[in-house]
Amino acid sequence: MTVRHRNDPPPRSAAGVGDFTDFYQAHFQRIAVQLYAYLGDHAEAQDLAQEAFCRALERWSQVSTYDDPSAFVRRVAWNLATSRLRRIGTARRHVARQRAEHVPGPGPDRVALIRALATLPANQRRAIVLFHLAQLSSAEIAEQVGVAEGTVRSWLSRGRTALAGYFSETGSEAPRA
């Protein structure tokens, strides 16, 4: 004996499912073509027609008693398509209201600093960036990287020396941090 819960849909008989399959095969293509003409997107039209048929299947015991069950599916499909077009329109209007933000490119100091940092070994570069730009202490850097604090101080010292040499060779002024 099968126990049904109050919210469970009524059991479908094999004949009811077969009726729906015949109904689906007879009407799917026609509804999908109508939606394609409306939307201009074949895949979206098929998806929405499929969704409309799924909703009809959920209520097939009731929908199958209608004089024209395809009218129910067609109305659901058209409502889904109209909702989709509204969402697209809303999104387009939102995008149209957005103002382009013009951000100036990096200045010469920033370009020079990035080039100079690129010449350093990875450990020295990381120590310089974390100390001067992220404003971490040498102890915090050591903990984050997993090395002794003296190693971080050594990387900072060597990195600063290399940067000073880079800027004196190129004749550029070292950028201010």
Secondary structure, 3 states (H helix, E strand, C coil): CCCCCCCCCCCCCHHHHHHHHHHHHHHHHHHHHHHHHHHCCHHHHHHHHHHHHHHHHHCHHHHCCCCCHHHHHHHHHHHHHHHHHHHHHHHHHHHHHCCCCCCCCCCHHHHHHHHHHHCCCHHHHHHHHHHHHCCCCHHHHHHHHCCCHHHHHHHHHHHHHHHHHHHHHHCCCCCCC
